[in-house]
Amino acid sequence: MITSEFANQFAQEWLSSWNNHDLDAILSHYADDFEMISPYIVAITGESSGTLQGKKAVGQYWAAALAKYPELHFELRQVLVGVQCIVIYYQGISGMAGEIFVFSQEGKVIKSIAHYE
């Protein structure tokens, strides 16, 4: 069971990593073989499924996104707690976003699904 304390700490660290444009810090939150699903994957990489697997592939995608959006900054709005997952609701550069994070027993993200308005 994920605690509210864990969820809020994760959210703060995750947003700080993104706002600092620190790719290594961002990737440190994820398992090596995690899955990322996002409509931006289609837009940035051309991968029609919107899905990438593993730190290498997702790291390349995020590096391209950080380069494409140098003004990228997120502002936390709310953190929702589930059983093995959390939702971070935040203001992004083009509107509100909600991201689901599913965690392993070791506390690393194994799947992330992003949603945007």
N, CA, C and O atoms as a Tinker XYZ file with bonds, in Angstrom:
   468  protein
     1  N      0.850000   -1.190000    0.000000    73     2
     2  CA     0.000000    0.000000    0.000000    64     1     3
     3  C      0.886000    1.240000    0.000000    63     2     4     5
     4  O      1.832000    1.334000    0.781000    81     3
     5  N      0.583000    2.161000   -0.854000    73     3     6
     6  CA     1.335000    3.410000   -0.925000    64     5     7
     7  C      0.767000    4.385000    0.101000    63     6     8     9
     8  O     -0.448000    4.545000    0.221000    81     7
     9  N      1.657000    5.026000    0.828000    73     7    10
    10  CA     1.222000    6.009000    1.810000    64     9    11
    11  C      1.153000    7.393000    1.185000    63    10    12    13
    12  O      1.786000    7.662000    0.164000    81    11
    13  N      0.391000    8.248000    1.801000    73    11    14
    14  CA     0.301000    9.631000    1.361000    64    13    15
    15  C      1.665000   10.304000    1.442000    63    14    16    17
    16  O      2.016000   11.107000    0.578000    81    15
    17  N      2.435000    9.977000    2.477000    73    15    18
    18  CA     3.777000   10.548000    2.633000    64    17    19
    19  C      4.683000   10.164000    1.460000    63    18    20    21
    20  O      5.368000   11.017000    0.894000    81    19
    21  N      4.683000    8.872000    1.098000    73    19    22
    22  CA     5.485000    8.416000   -0.044000    64    21    23
    23  C      5.047000    9.120000   -1.319000    63    22    24    25
    24  O      5.880000    9.598000   -2.088000    81    23
    25  N      3.732000    9.182000   -1.544000    73    23    26
    26  CA     3.194000    9.779000   -2.772000    64    25    27
    27  C      3.590000   11.245000   -2.895000    63    26    28    29
    28  O      4.014000   11.688000   -3.963000    81    27
    29  N      3.454000   11.994000   -1.813000    73    27    30
    30  CA     3.797000   13.415000   -1.853000    64    29    31
    31  C      5.291000   13.645000   -2.011000    63    30    32    33
    32  O      5.704000   14.567000   -2.715000    81    31
    33  N      6.103000   12.824000   -1.367000    73    31    34
    34  CA     7.557000   12.953000   -1.531000    64    33    35
    35  C      7.962000   12.630000   -2.968000    63    34    36    37
    36  O      8.767000   13.341000   -3.571000    81    35
    37  N      7.395000   11.549000   -3.510000    73    35    38
    38  CA     7.682000   11.194000   -4.895000    64    37    39
    39  C      7.307000   12.344000   -5.828000    63    38    40    41
    40  O      8.091000   12.724000   -6.698000    81    39
    41  N      6.103000   12.898000   -5.643000    73    39    42
    42  CA     5.625000   13.980000   -6.511000    64    41    43
    43  C      6.557000   15.183000   -6.452000    63    42    44    45
    44  O      6.881000   15.762000   -7.490000    81    43
    45  N      6.989000   15.565000   -5.267000    73    43    46
    46  CA     7.889000   16.714000   -5.128000    64    45    47
    47  C      9.234000   16.449000   -5.816000    63    46    48    49
    48  O      9.754000   17.314000   -6.520000    81    47
    49  N      9.792000   15.257000   -5.611000    73    47    50
    50  CA    11.071000   14.909000   -6.242000    64    49    51
    51  C     10.935000   14.824000   -7.757000    63    50    52    53
    52  O     11.814000   15.278000   -8.488000    81    51
    53  N      9.845000   14.248000   -8.223000    73    51    54
    54  CA     9.605000   14.086000   -9.653000    64    53    55
    55  C      9.488000   15.453000  -10.330000    63    54    56    57
    56  O     10.126000   15.705000  -11.352000    81    55
    57  N      8.657000   16.341000   -9.745000    73    55    58
    58  CA     8.504000   17.677000  -10.321000    64    57    59
    59  C      9.812000   18.461000  -10.276000    63    58    60    61
    60  O     10.152000   19.149000  -11.238000    81    59
    61  N     10.539000   18.365000   -9.186000    73    59    62
    62  CA    11.824000   19.068000   -9.074000    64    61    63
    63  C     12.795000   18.595000  -10.155000    63    62    64    65
    64  O     13.488000   19.407000  -10.766000    81    63
    65  N     12.847000   17.289000  -10.389000    73    63    66
    66  CA    13.729000   16.738000  -11.431000    64    65    67
    67  C     13.373000   17.294000  -12.800000    63    66    68    69
    68  O     14.252000   17.694000  -13.563000    81    67
    69  N     12.079000   17.319000  -13.109000    73    67    70
    70  CA    11.631000   17.864000  -14.395000    64    69    71
    71  C     11.916000   19.364000  -14.493000    63    70    72    73
    72  O     12.412000   19.842000  -15.514000    81    71
    73  N     11.603000   20.095000  -13.436000    73    71    74
    74  CA    11.795000   21.549000  -13.470000    64    73    75
    75  C     13.264000   21.937000  -13.552000    63    74    76    77
    76  O     13.595000   23.020000  -14.034000    81    75
    77  N     14.149000   21.058000  -13.082000    73    75    78
    78  CA    15.590000   21.286000  -13.206000    64    77    79
    79  C     16.144000   20.734000  -14.510000    63    78    80    81
    80  O     17.335000   20.872000  -14.789000    81    79
    81  N     15.289000   20.112000  -15.306000    73    79    82
    82  CA    15.694000   19.497000  -16.585000    64    81    83
    83  C     16.844000   18.507000  -16.375000    63    82    84    85
    84  O     17.774000   18.439000  -17.178000    81    83
    85  N     16.762000   17.743000  -15.283000    73    83    86
    86  CA    17.799000   16.784000  -14.898000    64    85    87
    87  C     17.352000   15.386000  -15.295000    63    86    88    89
    88  O     16.674000   14.705000  -14.525000    81    87
    89  N     17.727000   14.956000  -16.495000    73    87    90
    90  CA    17.267000   13.684000  -17.043000    64    89    91
    91  C     17.674000   12.506000  -16.164000    63    90    92    93
    92  O     16.874000   11.593000  -15.959000    81    91
    93  N     18.894000   12.504000  -15.642000    73    91    94
    94  CA    19.322000   11.396000  -14.772000    64    93    95
    95  C     18.453000   11.310000  -13.522000    63    94    96    97
    96  O     18.072000   10.218000  -13.100000    81    95
    97  N     18.142000   12.457000  -12.932000    73    95    98
    98  CA    17.287000   12.474000  -11.739000    64    97    99
    99  C     15.872000   12.008000  -12.087000    63    98   100   101
   100  O     15.244000   11.287000  -11.311000    81    99
   101  N     15.376000   12.418000  -13.243000    73    99   102
   102  CA    14.039000   11.980000  -13.675000    64   101   103
   103  C     14.027000   10.458000  -13.797000    63   102   104   105
   104  O     13.154000    9.792000  -13.239000    81   103
   105  N     14.993000    9.915000  -14.525000    73   103   106
   106  CA    15.037000    8.469000  -14.772000    64   105   107
   107  C     15.289000    7.654000  -13.511000    63   106   108   109
   108  O     14.964000    6.467000  -13.478000    81   107
   109  N     15.858000    8.257000  -12.475000    73   107   110
   110  CA    16.150000    7.521000  -11.242000    64   109   111
   111  C     14.883000    7.026000  -10.543000    63   110   112   113
   112  O     14.963000    6.151000   -9.681000    81   111
   113  N     13.740000    7.559000  -10.891000    73   111   114
   114  CA    12.483000    7.159000  -10.271000    64   113   115
   115  C     11.877000    5.895000  -10.898000    63   114   116   117
   116  O     10.883000    5.370000  -10.397000    81   115
   117  N     12.470000    5.414000  -11.979000    73   115   118
   118  CA    11.860000    4.362000  -12.780000    64   117   119
   119  C     12.670000    3.071000  -12.775000    63   118   120   121
   120  O     13.897000    3.095000  -12.689000    81   119
   121  N     11.959000    1.934000  -12.868000    73   119   122
   122  CA    12.600000    0.633000  -13.077000    64   121   123
   123  C     13.210000    0.603000  -14.473000    63   122   124   125
   124  O     12.767000    1.333000  -15.360000    81   123
   125  N     14.219000   -0.233000  -14.673000    73   123   126
   126  CA    14.923000   -0.273000  -15.957000    64   125   127
   127  C     14.009000   -0.594000  -17.138000    63   126   128   129
   128  O     14.216000   -0.082000  -18.238000    81   127
   129  N     13.003000   -1.436000  -16.918000    73   127   130
   130  CA    12.161000   -1.893000  -18.025000    64   129   131
   131  C     10.751000   -1.283000  -17.981000    63   130   132   133
   132  O      9.805000   -1.884000  -18.489000    81   131
   133  N     10.606000   -0.094000  -17.377000    73   131   134
   134  CA     9.275000    0.493000  -17.237000    64   133   135
   135  C      8.651000    0.833000  -18.587000    63   134   136   137
   136  O      9.341000    0.956000  -19.599000    81   135
   137  N      7.338000    0.979000  -18.574000    73   135   138
   138  CA     6.567000    1.304000  -19.772000    64   137   139
   139  C      5.978000    2.698000  -19.613000    63   138   140   141
   140  O      5.427000    3.036000  -18.565000    81   139
   141  N      6.100000    3.506000  -20.666000    73   139   142
   142  CA     5.567000    4.867000  -20.684000    64   141   143
   143  C      4.557000    4.976000  -21.811000    63   142   144   145
   144  O      4.838000    4.592000  -22.946000    81   143
   145  N      3.371000    5.504000  -21.494000    73   143   146
   146  CA     2.319000    5.707000  -22.482000    64   145   147
   147  C      1.936000    7.181000  -22.455000    63   146   148   149
   148  O      1.598000    7.723000  -21.402000    81   147
   149  N      1.989000    7.824000  -23.615000    73   147   150
   150  CA     1.692000    9.251000  -23.690000    64   149   151
   151  C      1.361000    9.654000  -25.121000    63   150   152   153
   152  O      1.974000    9.149000  -26.061000    81   151
   153  N      0.396000   10.561000  -25.299000    73   151   154
   154  CA     0.148000   11.071000  -26.647000    64   153   155
   155  C      1.328000   11.871000  -27.199000    63   154   156   157
   156  O      1.480000   11.988000  -28.415000    81   155
   157  N      2.163000   12.421000  -26.317000    73   155   158
   158  CA     3.340000   13.154000  -26.789000    64   157   159
   159  C      4.388000   12.229000  -27.403000    63   158   160   161
   160  O      5.208000   12.671000  -28.209000    81   159
   161  N      4.368000   10.953000  -27.028000    73   159   162
   162  CA     5.282000    9.989000  -27.656000    64   161   163
   163  C      5.005000    9.942000  -29.155000    63   162   164   165
   164  O      5.933000    9.900000  -29.963000    81   163
   165  N      3.739000    9.948000  -29.518000    73   163   166
   166  CA     3.363000    9.950000  -30.941000    64   165   167
   167  C      3.892000   11.219000  -31.596000    63   166   168   169
   168  O      4.498000   11.159000  -32.666000    81   167
   169  N      3.669000   12.364000  -30.964000    73   167   170
   170  CA     4.051000   13.655000  -31.554000    64   169   171
   171  C      5.560000   13.835000  -31.665000    63   170   172   173
   172  O      6.047000   14.386000  -32.652000    81   171
   173  N      6.302000   13.378000  -30.666000    73   171   174
   174  CA     7.746000   13.642000  -30.631000    64   173   175
   175  C      8.557000   12.550000  -31.324000    63   174   176   177
   176  O      9.536000   12.847000  -32.008000    81   175
   177  N      8.152000   11.274000  -31.149000    73   175   178
   178  CA     8.958000   10.181000  -31.721000    64   177   179
   179  C      8.361000    9.578000  -32.981000    63   178   180   181
   180  O      9.065000    8.927000  -33.753000    81   179
   181  N      7.056000    9.792000  -33.196000    73   179   182
   182  CA     6.404000    9.170000  -34.334000    64   181   183
   183  C      5.955000    7.745000  -34.056000    63   182   184   185
   184  O      5.421000    7.084000  -34.947000    81   183
   185  N      6.162000    7.257000  -32.833000    73   183   186
   186  CA     5.729000    5.909000  -32.454000    64   185   187
   187  C      4.210000    5.911000  -32.330000    63   186   188   189
   188  O      3.659000    6.473000  -31.383000    81   187
   189  N      3.529000    5.275000  -33.298000    73   187   190
   190  CA     2.073000    5.381000  -33.396000    64   189   191
   191  C      1.320000    4.761000  -32.226000    63   190   192   193
   192  O      0.173000    5.131000  -31.972000    81   191
   193  N      1.937000    3.828000  -31.509000    73   191   194
   194  CA     1.264000    3.207000  -30.368000    64   193   195
   195  C      1.223000    4.133000  -29.157000    63   194   196   197
   196  O      0.427000    3.923000  -28.242000    81   195
   197  N      2.088000    5.171000  -29.146000    73   195   198
   198  CA     2.165000    6.057000  -27.992000    64   197   199
   199  C      2.827000    5.408000  -26.791000    63   198   200   201
   200  O      2.717000    5.913000  -25.674000    81   199
   201  N      3.513000    4.294000  -27.008000    73   199   202
   202  CA     4.108000    3.513000  -25.921000    64   201   203
   203  C      5.598000    3.294000  -26.175000    63   202   204   205
   204  O      6.015000    2.969000  -27.287000    81   203
   205  N      6.389000    3.479000  -25.117000    73   203   206
   206  CA     7.812000    3.157000  -25.154000    64   205   207
   207  C      8.137000    2.271000  -23.963000    63   206   208   209
   208  O      7.501000    2.364000  -22.913000    81   207
   209  N      9.137000    1.407000  -24.136000    73   207   210
   210  CA     9.522000    0.460000  -23.094000    64   209   211
   211  C     10.996000    0.652000  -22.750000    63   210   212   213
   212  O     11.848000    0.652000  -23.639000    81   211
   213  N     11.295000    0.813000  -21.467000    73   211   214
   214  CA    12.663000    0.829000  -20.969000    64   213   215
   215  C     13.276000    2.216000  -20.868000    63   214   216   217
   216  O     12.886000    3.150000  -21.568000    81   215
   217  N     14.257000    2.317000  -19.965000    73   215   218
   218  CA    14.901000    3.605000  -19.700000    64   217   219
   219  C     15.611000    4.178000  -20.917000    63   218   220   221
   220  O     15.604000    5.393000  -21.114000    81   219
   221  N     16.225000    3.329000  -21.738000    73   219   222
   222  CA    16.952000    3.851000  -22.893000    64   221   223
   223  C     15.997000    4.551000  -23.862000    63   222   224   225
   224  O     16.232000    5.694000  -24.255000    81   223
   225  N     14.937000    3.870000  -24.240000    73   223   226
   226  CA    13.989000    4.444000  -25.204000    64   225   227
   227  C     13.286000    5.665000  -24.631000    63   226   228   229
   228  O     13.164000    6.687000  -25.308000    81   227
   229  N     12.825000    5.568000  -23.397000    73   227   230
   230  CA    12.114000    6.691000  -22.789000    64   229   231
   231  C     13.080000    7.847000  -22.525000    63   230   232   233
   232  O     12.716000    9.012000  -22.683000    81   231
   233  N     14.311000    7.521000  -22.122000    73   231   234
   234  CA    15.311000    8.569000  -21.895000    64   233   235
   235  C     15.595000    9.368000  -23.157000    63   234   236   237
   236  O     15.748000   10.588000  -23.096000    81   235
   237  N     15.667000    8.697000  -24.294000    73   235   238
   238  CA    15.878000    9.398000  -25.564000    64   237   239
   239  C     14.683000   10.294000  -25.889000    63   238   240   241
   240  O     14.853000   11.424000  -26.347000    81   239
   241  N     13.491000    9.788000  -25.651000    73   239   242
   242  CA    12.263000   10.566000  -25.876000    64   241   243
   243  C     12.241000   11.794000  -24.973000    63   242   244   245
   244  O     11.966000   12.903000  -25.432000    81   243
   245  N     12.533000   11.595000  -23.681000    73   243   246
   246  CA    12.512000   12.732000  -22.756000    64   245   247
   247  C     13.615000   13.734000  -23.056000    63   246   248   249
   248  O     13.408000   14.936000  -22.891000    81   247
   249  N     14.784000   13.273000  -23.493000    73   247   250
   250  CA    15.854000   14.199000  -23.882000    64   249   251
   251  C     15.385000   15.073000  -25.046000    63   250   252   253
   252  O     15.635000   16.278000  -25.063000    81   251
   253  N     14.708000   14.463000  -26.011000    73   251   254
   254  CA    14.173000   15.228000  -27.144000    64   253   255
   255  C     13.102000   16.212000  -26.678000    63   254   256   257
   256  O     13.045000   17.343000  -27.160000    81   255
   257  N     12.257000   15.786000  -25.747000    73   255   258
   258  CA    11.206000   16.671000  -25.231000    64   257   259
   259  C     11.801000   17.856000  -24.478000    63   258   260   261
   260  O     11.348000   18.989000  -24.642000    81   259
   261  N     12.816000   17.597000  -23.650000    73   259   262
   262  CA    13.464000   18.685000  -22.912000    64   261   263
   263  C     14.136000   19.668000  -23.864000    63   262   264   265
   264  O     14.125000   20.874000  -23.618000    81   263
   265  N     14.718000   19.164000  -24.943000    73   263   266
   266  CA    15.353000   20.042000  -25.932000    64   265   267
   267  C     14.298000   20.851000  -26.693000    63   266   268   269
   268  O     14.509000   22.024000  -27.002000    81   267
   269  N     13.168000   20.214000  -26.992000    73   267   270
   270  CA    12.106000   20.874000  -27.753000    64   269   271
   271  C     11.373000   21.928000  -26.924000    63   270   272   273
   272  O     10.882000   22.917000  -27.466000    81   271
   273  N     11.301000   21.716000  -25.614000    73   271   274
   274  CA    10.564000   22.620000  -24.717000    64   273   275
   275  C     11.485000   23.142000  -23.614000    63   274   276   277
   276  O     11.360000   22.725000  -22.463000    81   275
   277  N     12.410000   24.051000  -23.947000    73   275   278
   278  CA    13.351000   24.540000  -22.926000    64   277   279
   279  C     12.670000   25.313000  -21.798000    63   278   280   281
   280  O     13.254000   25.483000  -20.727000    81   279
   281  N     11.451000   25.779000  -22.023000    73   279   282
   282  CA    10.708000   26.513000  -20.994000    64   281   283
   283  C      9.881000   25.577000  -20.114000    63   282   284   285
   284  O      9.127000   26.044000  -19.261000    81   283
   285  N     10.010000   24.272000  -20.309000    73   283   286
   286  CA     9.217000   23.291000  -19.590000    64   285   287
   287  C      9.293000   23.511000  -18.082000    63   286   288   289
   288  O     10.377000   23.578000  -17.504000    81   287
   289  N      8.132000   23.622000  -17.462000    73   287   290
   290  CA     8.026000   23.787000  -16.013000    64   289   291
   291  C      6.678000   23.245000  -15.576000    63   290   292   293
   292  O      5.656000   23.538000  -16.196000    81   291
   293  N      6.672000   22.457000  -14.510000    73   291   294
   294  CA     5.447000   21.874000  -13.984000    64   293   295
   295  C      5.130000   22.482000  -12.619000    63   294   296   297
   296  O      6.031000   22.788000  -11.838000    81   295
   297  N      3.838000   22.652000  -12.348000    73   295   298
   298  CA     3.374000   23.120000  -11.040000    64   297   299
   299  C      2.368000   22.113000  -10.489000    63   298   300   301
   300  O      1.344000   21.835000  -11.112000    81   299
   301  N      2.674000   21.580000   -9.329000    73   299   302
   302  CA     1.837000   20.565000   -8.698000    64   301   303
   303  C      0.487000   21.143000   -8.289000    63   302   304   305
   304  O      0.411000   22.225000   -7.705000    81   303
   305  N     -0.576000   20.408000   -8.603000    73   303   306
   306  CA    -1.919000   20.787000   -8.179000    64   305   307
   307  C     -2.468000   19.813000   -7.137000    63   306   308   309
   308  O     -3.065000   20.222000   -6.141000    81   307
   309  N     -2.255000   18.501000   -7.384000    73   307   310
   310  CA    -2.806000   17.517000   -6.460000    64   309   311
   311  C     -2.126000   16.169000   -6.658000    63   310   312   313
   312  O     -1.676000   15.836000   -7.755000    81   311
   313  N     -2.059000   15.399000   -5.573000    73   311   314
   314  CA    -1.544000   14.034000   -5.615000    64   313   315
   315  C     -2.645000   13.123000   -5.075000    63   314   316   317
   316  O     -3.182000   13.354000   -3.992000    81   315
   317  N     -2.973000   12.088000   -5.843000    73   315   318
   318  CA    -3.993000   11.120000   -5.443000    64   317   319
   319  C     -3.307000    9.778000   -5.190000    63   318   320   321
   320  O     -2.420000    9.378000   -5.944000    81   319
   321  N     -3.718000    9.091000   -4.135000    73   319   322
   322  CA    -3.061000    7.853000   -3.719000    64   321   323
   323  C     -3.950000    6.649000   -3.994000    63   322   324   325
   324  O     -5.135000    6.646000   -3.661000    81   323
   325  N     -3.357000    5.622000   -4.610000    73   323   326
   326  CA    -4.032000    4.351000   -4.840000    64   325   327
   327  C     -3.329000    3.236000   -4.093000    63   326   328   329
   328  O     -2.569000    3.491000   -3.158000    81   327
   329  N     -3.578000    1.993000   -4.502000    73   327   330
   330  CA    -2.978000    0.845000   -3.816000    64   329   331
   331  C     -1.514000    0.697000   -4.195000    63   330   332   333
   332  O     -0.655000    0.765000   -3.316000    81   331
   333  N     -1.204000    0.502000   -5.440000    73   331   334
   334  CA     0.186000    0.426000   -5.909000    64   333   335
   335  C      0.474000    1.533000   -6.917000    63   334   336   337
   336  O      1.395000    1.422000   -7.725000    81   335
   337  N     -0.317000    2.595000   -6.864000    73   335   338
   338  CA    -0.155000    3.669000   -7.833000    64   337   339
   339  C     -0.557000    5.009000   -7.239000    63   338   340   341
   340  O     -1.227000    5.087000   -6.209000    81   339
   341  N     -0.128000    6.048000   -7.915000    73   339   342
   342  CA    -0.532000    7.407000   -7.564000    64   341   343
   343  C     -0.866000    8.145000   -8.857000    63   342   344   345
   344  O     -0.496000    7.718000   -9.950000    81   343
   345  N     -1.569000    9.257000   -8.706000    73   343   346
   346  CA    -1.820000   10.170000   -9.811000    64   345   347
   347  C     -1.271000   11.527000   -9.405000    63   346   348   349
   348  O     -1.567000   12.030000   -8.322000    81   347
   349  N     -0.473000   12.109000  -10.278000    73   347   350
   350  CA    -0.012000   13.475000  -10.072000    64   349   351
   351  C     -0.755000   14.343000  -11.075000    63   350   352   353
   352  O     -0.689000   14.131000  -12.285000    81   351
   353  N     -1.460000   15.320000  -10.538000    73   351   354
   354  CA    -2.207000   16.277000  -11.353000    64   353   355
   355  C     -1.432000   17.581000  -11.304000    63   354   356   357
   356  O     -1.200000   18.126000  -10.226000    81   355
   357  N     -1.027000   18.089000  -12.474000    73   355   358
   358  CA    -0.144000   19.249000  -12.497000    64   357   359
   359  C     -0.412000   20.141000  -13.702000    63   358   360   361
   360  O     -0.974000   19.716000  -14.711000    81   359
   361  N      0.012000   21.391000  -13.557000    73   359   362
   362  CA    -0.028000   22.355000  -14.654000    64   361   363
   363  C      1.243000   22.176000  -15.467000    63   362   364   365
   364  O      2.346000   22.287000  -14.933000    81   363
   365  N      1.093000   21.900000  -16.750000    73   363   366
   366  CA     2.226000   21.791000  -17.649000    64   365   367
   367  C      2.344000   23.032000  -18.504000    63   366   368   369
   368  O      1.695000   24.041000  -18.228000    81   367
   369  N      3.164000   22.970000  -19.537000    73   367   370
   370  CA     3.376000   24.149000  -20.372000    64   369   371
   371  C      2.189000   24.441000  -21.285000    63   370   372   373
   372  O      2.018000   25.574000  -21.735000    81   371
   373  N      1.364000   23.425000  -21.561000    73   371   374
   374  CA     0.234000   23.662000  -22.466000    64   373   375
   375  C     -1.112000   23.385000  -21.811000    63   374   376   377
   376  O     -2.117000   23.249000  -22.509000    81   375
   377  N     -1.153000   23.299000  -20.495000    73   375   378
   378  CA    -2.414000   23.060000  -19.798000    64   377   379
   379  C     -2.254000   22.051000  -18.687000    63   378   380   381
   380  O     -1.141000   21.715000  -18.281000    81   379
   381  N     -3.379000   21.576000  -18.207000    73   379   382
   382  CA    -3.372000   20.626000  -17.106000    64   381   383
   383  C     -3.021000   19.229000  -17.611000    63   382   384   385
   384  O     -3.320000   18.856000  -18.745000    81   383
   385  N     -2.370000   18.465000  -16.714000    73   383   386
   386  CA    -1.970000   17.099000  -17.028000    64   385   387
   387  C     -2.186000   16.223000  -15.809000    63   386   388   389
   388  O     -2.092000   16.683000  -14.671000    81   387
   389  N     -2.472000   14.979000  -16.056000    73   387   390
   390  CA    -2.582000   13.980000  -15.004000    64   389   391
   391  C     -1.778000   12.777000  -15.412000    63   390   392   393
   392  O     -1.892000   12.292000  -16.538000    81   391
   393  N     -0.961000   12.292000  -14.496000    73   391   394
   394  CA    -0.122000   11.148000  -14.833000    64   393   395
   395  C     -0.283000   10.080000  -13.766000    63   394   396   397
   396  O     -0.173000   10.346000  -12.569000    81   395
   397  N     -0.546000    8.862000  -14.230000    73   395   398
   398  CA    -0.670000    7.698000  -13.360000    64   397   399
   399  C      0.692000    7.028000  -13.279000    63   398   400   401
   400  O      1.340000    6.800000  -14.300000    81   399
   401  N      1.123000    6.716000  -12.070000    73   399   402
   402  CA     2.388000    6.022000  -11.840000    64   401   403
   403  C      2.097000    4.733000  -11.088000    63   402   404   405
   404  O      1.543000    4.769000   -9.989000    81   403
   405  N      2.463000    3.593000  -11.666000    73   403   406
   406  CA     2.318000    2.293000  -11.027000    64   405   407
   407  C      3.696000    1.890000  -10.516000    63   406   408   409
   408  O      4.683000    1.965000  -11.248000    81   407
   409  N      3.758000    1.459000   -9.248000    73   407   410
   410  CA     5.035000    1.187000   -8.590000    64   409   411
   411  C      5.274000   -0.296000   -8.351000    63   410   412   413
   412  O      4.343000   -1.073000   -8.145000    81   411
   413  N      6.544000   -0.661000   -8.384000    73   411   414
   414  CA     6.983000   -2.000000   -7.987000    64   413   415
   415  C      7.031000   -2.060000   -6.457000    63   414   416   417
   416  O      6.872000   -1.040000   -5.787000    81   415
   417  N      7.247000   -3.243000   -5.918000    73   415   418
   418  CA     7.407000   -3.399000   -4.470000    64   417   419
   419  C      8.633000   -2.642000   -3.961000    63   418   420   421
   420  O      8.703000   -2.295000   -2.782000    81   419
   421  N      9.605000   -2.383000   -4.852000    73   419   422
   422  CA    10.830000   -1.659000   -4.490000    64   421   423
   423  C     10.654000   -0.143000   -4.553000    63   422   424   425
   424  O     11.594000    0.598000   -4.263000    81   423
   425  N      9.484000    0.319000   -4.921000    73   423   426
   426  CA     9.211000    1.753000   -4.953000    64   425   427
   427  C      9.633000    2.456000   -6.224000    63   426   428   429
   428  O      9.731000    3.683000   -6.246000    81   427
   429  N      9.887000    1.698000   -7.294000    73   427   430
   430  CA    10.232000    2.284000   -8.593000    64   429   431
   431  C      9.014000    2.220000   -9.514000    63   430   432   433
   432  O      8.199000    1.302000   -9.422000    81   431
   433  N      8.905000    3.199000  -10.391000    73   431   434
   434  CA     7.797000    3.226000  -11.340000    64   433   435
   435  C      8.003000    2.139000  -12.386000    63   434   436   437
   436  O      9.068000    2.047000  -12.996000    81   435
   437  N      6.966000    1.308000  -12.590000    73   435   438
   438  CA     7.034000    0.260000  -13.617000    64   437   439
   439  C      6.145000    0.590000  -14.821000    63   438   440   441
   440  O      6.298000    0.013000  -15.898000    81   439
   441  N      5.215000    1.529000  -14.618000    73   439   442
   442  CA     4.359000    1.957000  -15.718000    64   441   443
   443  C      3.876000    3.369000  -15.431000    63   442   444   445
   444  O      3.528000    3.702000  -14.298000    81   443
   445  N      3.859000    4.194000  -16.469000    73   443   446
   446  CA     3.382000    5.554000  -16.351000    64   445   447
   447  C      2.490000    5.851000  -17.550000    63   446   448   449
   448  O      2.829000    5.551000  -18.695000    81   447
   449  N      1.334000    6.451000  -17.250000    73   447   450
   450  CA     0.372000    6.779000  -18.302000    64   449   451
   451  C      0.027000    8.255000  -18.148000    63   450   452   453
   452  O     -0.519000    8.670000  -17.125000    81   451
   453  N      0.349000    9.046000  -19.171000    73   451   454
   454  CA     0.140000   10.492000  -19.119000    64   453   455
   455  C     -1.132000   10.884000  -19.857000    63   454   456   457
   456  O     -1.477000   10.310000  -20.890000    81   455
   457  N     -1.821000   11.878000  -19.301000    73   455   458
   458  CA    -3.054000   12.417000  -19.876000    64   457   459
   459  C     -2.967000   13.932000  -19.891000    63   458   460   461
   460  O     -2.478000   14.540000  -18.939000    81   459
   461  N     -3.442000   14.541000  -20.971000    73   459   462
   462  CA    -3.354000   16.001000  -21.121000    64   461   463
   463  C     -4.686000   16.546000  -21.603000    63   462   464   465
   464  O     -5.443000   15.858000  -22.288000    81   463
   465  N     -4.968000   17.815000  -21.228000    73   463   466
   466  CA    -6.197000   18.428000  -21.707000    64   465   467
   467  C     -5.992000   18.959000  -23.100000    63   466   468
   468  O     -6.917000   19.518000  -23.690000    81   467
